[in-house]
Amino acid sequence: MSNNTFADLADLADFAHKPVLTGERALLRPFTEADAITMAGIIEDPEVVRYTFEPSDEFTLEGLRAWYGSRSDQTDRLDLAVTDRTTGLLVGEVVLHDWNPYARSCSFRTLIGPQGRGRGLGTEATRLIVAYGFERIGLHRIQLEVYSHNHRARRVYEKVGFVEEGTRRQVQLRDGAWLDEKMMSILSHEWDHVRRAKEGV
């Protein structure tokens, strides 16, 4: 590793700071233990189960309280609650995780419950945390994986600027059918282009 790479790492922020990110519709904030009850309902939502988590009995309320109550202590990932800015209602989460400071990259995932769908909250929340990753943390690459039949999420990711890289074929069996998984990513210079286009620059 070159000295320049060490210098770059020294300048790279980590995820210790948990910001509040505000958009027109969505407000992202750090999680608290009290969010566990609402998130338990969101995680059990049939659409969330279909497109994200495998059905499991492991998501107990006690476990979720411990999980969400500890999110602000993590320095290598960023979990933020997605809330409706008008009502303050918690509707989901966005997460930057699997951080690799040497490659200046991380993975992204999100889930939005039924009360947050169809109003642009998920798209705006994704834009806000991607912008934070590139503009404040100094990331070069953000990647994600999404089931090929999750058309709503794929449209959101494409709007934000994610590019499809390939397909992992038949990675999981759900309801008797094998599902493909799409791999997508966005790079820092691509985000700059998306941001300038949105700002009309």
C-alpha positions as CSV (number, residue, x, y, z in Angstrom):
1,M,0.0,0.0,0.0
2,S,1.4,3.4,-1.0
3,N,1.8,6.4,1.3
4,N,-0.9,8.2,-0.7
5,T,-3.4,5.5,0.1
6,F,-2.7,5.8,3.8
7,A,-3.1,9.6,3.4
8,D,-6.4,9.0,1.7
9,L,-7.6,6.7,4.5
10,A,-6.6,9.3,7.1
11,D,-8.9,11.9,5.3
12,L,-11.8,9.4,5.0
13,A,-14.5,9.8,7.6
14,D,-16.1,6.9,9.3
15,F,-19.7,6.2,10.3
16,A,-19.4,7.2,14.0
17,H,-21.4,10.4,13.4
18,K,-25.1,9.7,13.0
19,P,-26.6,12.6,11.1
20,V,-30.1,13.9,10.6
21,L,-30.7,14.2,6.9
22,T,-33.7,16.3,5.7
23,G,-35.4,16.2,2.4
24,E,-38.7,17.6,1.1
25,R,-40.7,14.6,2.1
26,A,-38.4,12.4,4.2
27,L,-36.3,13.0,7.3
28,L,-33.6,10.5,8.2
29,R,-32.6,10.2,11.8
30,P,-30.7,7.9,14.1
31,F,-32.6,5.0,15.5
32,T,-33.6,4.6,19.2
33,E,-34.7,1.5,21.1
34,A,-38.2,2.9,21.1
35,D,-38.3,2.4,17.3
36,A,-38.3,-1.4,17.7
37,I,-42.1,-1.8,18.0
38,T,-42.8,0.1,14.7
39,M,-39.9,-1.7,12.9
40,A,-41.3,-5.1,14.1
41,G,-44.5,-4.4,12.3
42,I,-42.6,-3.2,9.1
43,I,-40.4,-6.3,9.1
44,E,-43.5,-8.5,9.3
45,D,-45.2,-6.8,6.4
46,P,-45.8,-9.3,3.6
47,E,-44.2,-7.2,0.9
48,V,-41.1,-6.6,3.0
49,V,-40.9,-10.3,3.7
50,R,-41.3,-11.1,0.0
51,Y,-38.5,-8.8,-1.2
52,T,-36.1,-8.7,1.7
53,F,-36.0,-10.9,4.7
54,E,-36.6,-14.6,4.7
55,P,-39.5,-15.5,7.1
56,S,-38.0,-16.0,10.5
57,D,-39.0,-16.4,14.1
58,E,-35.7,-14.8,15.2
59,F,-37.0,-11.2,15.0
60,T,-38.2,-11.0,18.6
61,L,-39.2,-7.6,20.1
62,E,-36.4,-8.0,22.7
63,G,-33.9,-8.7,20.0
64,L,-35.1,-5.7,17.9
65,R,-34.9,-3.4,20.9
66,A,-31.3,-4.4,21.4
67,W,-30.5,-4.1,17.7
68,Y,-32.0,-0.7,17.1
69,G,-30.9,0.6,20.5
70,S,-27.3,-0.2,19.5
71,R,-27.2,1.4,16.0
72,S,-25.8,4.7,17.2
73,D,-22.8,2.9,18.7
74,Q,-21.6,1.5,15.4
75,T,-18.6,3.2,13.7
76,D,-18.4,0.9,10.6
77,R,-22.0,1.3,9.4
78,L,-24.9,3.8,9.2
79,D,-28.4,2.8,10.0
80,L,-31.0,5.6,9.8
81,A,-34.7,5.6,10.4
82,V,-36.8,6.9,7.5
83,T,-39.6,9.1,8.7
84,D,-42.4,11.1,7.0
85,R,-41.2,14.7,7.5
86,T,-44.8,16.0,7.8
87,T,-46.1,13.5,10.4
88,G,-42.9,12.2,12.0
89,L,-44.1,8.7,11.3
90,L,-41.4,6.0,11.1
91,V,-41.8,4.2,7.8
92,G,-38.6,2.2,7.3
93,E,-34.8,2.3,7.2
94,V,-31.8,2.9,5.0
95,V,-28.4,1.3,5.8
96,L,-24.8,1.7,4.6
97,H,-22.9,-1.4,5.7
98,D,-20.1,-3.8,4.8
99,W,-17.8,-0.7,4.8
100,N,-14.3,-1.3,3.2
101,P,-12.2,1.8,3.9
102,Y,-9.4,0.6,1.7
103,A,-11.7,0.4,-1.3
104,R,-13.8,3.3,-0.1
105,S,-16.9,1.3,-0.7
106,C,-19.9,-0.1,1.1
107,S,-23.2,-1.9,0.5
108,F,-26.6,-0.3,0.7
109,R,-30.0,-1.7,1.7
110,T,-33.4,-0.3,2.5
111,L,-36.8,-1.4,3.5
112,I,-40.0,0.7,3.5
113,G,-43.2,-0.3,5.2
114,P,-46.7,0.1,3.7
115,Q,-47.3,3.6,5.1
116,G,-44.2,4.9,3.3
117,R,-44.8,3.5,-0.2
118,G,-46.0,5.3,-3.3
119,R,-45.2,8.8,-2.1
120,G,-41.5,9.2,-3.1
121,L,-40.2,8.7,0.5
122,G,-38.1,5.7,-0.4
123,T,-36.5,7.4,-3.4
124,E,-35.7,10.5,-1.5
125,A,-34.4,8.6,1.5
126,T,-32.1,6.6,-0.9
127,R,-30.8,9.9,-2.5
128,L,-30.2,11.4,0.9
129,I,-28.1,8.6,2.3
130,V,-26.2,8.0,-1.0
131,A,-25.4,11.7,-1.1
132,Y,-24.1,11.5,2.5
133,G,-21.9,8.5,1.6
134,F,-20.3,10.2,-1.3
135,E,-20.2,13.8,-0.2
136,R,-19.5,13.5,3.5
137,I,-17.9,10.1,4.0
138,G,-15.8,10.2,0.8
139,L,-16.9,6.9,-0.6
140,H,-16.0,5.9,-4.2
141,R,-18.5,3.1,-4.7
142,I,-21.9,2.0,-3.2
143,Q,-23.3,-1.3,-4.2
144,L,-26.5,-3.3,-3.6
145,E,-28.3,-6.5,-4.4
146,V,-32.0,-6.7,-5.2
147,Y,-34.2,-9.6,-6.3
148,S,-35.0,-9.4,-10.0
149,H,-38.8,-9.4,-9.4
150,N,-38.6,-6.4,-7.0
151,H,-39.5,-4.0,-9.8
152,R,-40.4,-1.1,-7.5
153,A,-37.0,-1.1,-5.7
154,R,-35.2,-1.4,-9.0
155,R,-36.9,1.7,-10.4
156,V,-36.0,3.6,-7.3
157,Y,-32.3,2.6,-7.5
158,E,-32.2,3.5,-11.2
159,K,-33.7,6.9,-10.5
160,V,-31.0,7.6,-8.0
161,G,-28.3,6.5,-10.5
162,F,-27.5,2.9,-9.7
163,V,-26.3,0.8,-12.7
164,E,-27.0,-2.9,-13.1
165,E,-23.7,-4.9,-13.2
166,G,-24.9,-8.4,-13.5
167,T,-27.1,-11.2,-12.3
168,R,-26.6,-13.9,-9.7
169,R,-28.9,-16.7,-11.0
170,Q,-31.4,-18.6,-8.9
171,V,-29.8,-17.6,-5.6
172,Q,-32.8,-18.3,-3.4
173,L,-35.9,-20.5,-3.4
174,R,-39.1,-18.7,-2.4
175,D,-42.6,-20.1,-2.6
176,G,-41.5,-22.9,-4.9
177,A,-39.7,-20.6,-7.4
178,W,-36.0,-19.8,-7.8
179,L,-35.2,-16.1,-7.7
180,D,-32.4,-14.2,-9.5
181,E,-30.6,-11.4,-7.8
182,K,-29.5,-8.2,-9.6
183,M,-26.2,-6.6,-8.6
184,M,-26.2,-2.8,-8.9
185,S,-23.7,0.0,-8.0
186,I,-23.1,3.7,-8.3
187,L,-19.7,5.4,-8.4
188,S,-18.8,8.8,-7.0
189,H,-18.3,10.4,-10.4
190,E,-21.7,9.0,-11.5
191,W,-23.3,10.5,-8.4
192,D,-21.8,13.9,-9.3
193,H,-23.4,13.7,-12.7
194,V,-26.8,12.7,-11.2
195,R,-26.6,15.5,-8.6
196,R,-25.7,18.1,-11.2
197,A,-28.5,17.0,-13.5
198,K,-31.0,17.2,-10.6
199,E,-29.8,20.7,-9.7
200,G,-29.9,21.8,-13.3
201,V,-26.2,22.6,-13.4
